[in-house]
Amino acid sequence: MTLSYFTHAYRSSRHLPYLICLFLILLTACSKPSIQKLEGPVQGTTYHISYWSELPVDELAIKAGVETEFAVIDKLLSNYRPDSIIEYFNHAENTDSQEVGAEIVALVKIAHIVSQASSGCYDLTIKPLFDLWGFRGEALTIPDDATILSTLKHISMQNLEVVDETHLRKKQAELKVDLSSIAQGYSVERISKFLTQKGLNNYLVEIGGELKTNGTKPGLQPWRIALERPLPEQRVMQKVITMPKDSPMAVMTSGTYRHYFDDHGKRYSHILDARNGRPVNHALVSATVLLDDPTVADAWSTALLCLGQKDGLVAANTAKIPALFIELQGTELIESRSDALNALNTLTIH
């Protein structure tokens, strides 16, 4: 997803008497709220934050706080850091109860629900399959059937048990957990909560194309988000979403069109079906979920993309998930919407 920001300075049409305006000039130079922006590299991608307030804001403190939040998230969830909490859990090959903290347990609880709703297509324990196919590196490795079947013996959300609010247990000692399918959504939510705690109620938080908005732009104008056309080698707009003014909303998109390998004329998506251990090969190229909770939306967008349009639409309708599906049929992009998205009247997609 590529974002387009349609921001402008707020200009009041009200004409103040000369003396009042002169007084305001002396106090504030007649300045109006303007959007402040933060951006930079994070989590192997980039982040962009836009916010504004009618009250004075310590911009340096906000920036420092955001960076601290990202550092905490990285220490919790990164599969690339041997000292992260999730990697300590992965490296402990036993079936003892392990303390991982309330944040990771909460993510696993969400993942259990989505995994069951997707008939096991979505699964956090898929990490060995990613490693097997080489999707963590720069080169594709196509495993044989026997190796895939052997690896699948160590893949199952049913073997990842929630002991209590801060502890997990592996029912199979070799189990490995990959939180990447839910981590960006959690990161967006965590940064959003930080901004709210700082008294900022008008913001857009985006990490790697996954985002959440709250409030409006200056002048009570809605945030507008551009969805990228889901085709390789293209950076053009497919849809524009006008976000709600009076409630938070997250937009999470999973796609097969950015991360893939080509080998001998065949394309292999980085989206793996945990049920068969292979990259998905259906026509669905993009699944977008719109919910107020970006963590839940992130997990669901991956699950729906894994399922494909037909089964994904059934799952979304059953769980009442607002979702937009885009399939590539030949050279044509075909869109479909879940019932919950059709009923969603707080935003517009055009």
Beta strands, then each sheet from edge to edge (+ up, - down):
strand 1: 36-42
strand 2: 45-52
strand 3: 97-99
strand 4: 160-162
strand 5: 167-170
strand 6: 202-207
strand 7: 210-214
strand 8: 224-228
strand 9: 237-242
strand 10: 249-255
strand 11: 260-263
strand 12: 266-269
strand 13: 272-273
strand 14: 278-279
strand 15: 284-291
strand 16: 323-329
strand 17: 332-337
strand 18: 348-349
sheet 1: 1+ 2- 6+ 7- 10+ 15- 16+ 17-
sheet 2: 3+ 5- 4+
sheet 3: 8+ 9- 18+
sheet 4: 11+ 12-
sheet 5: 13+ 14-
end
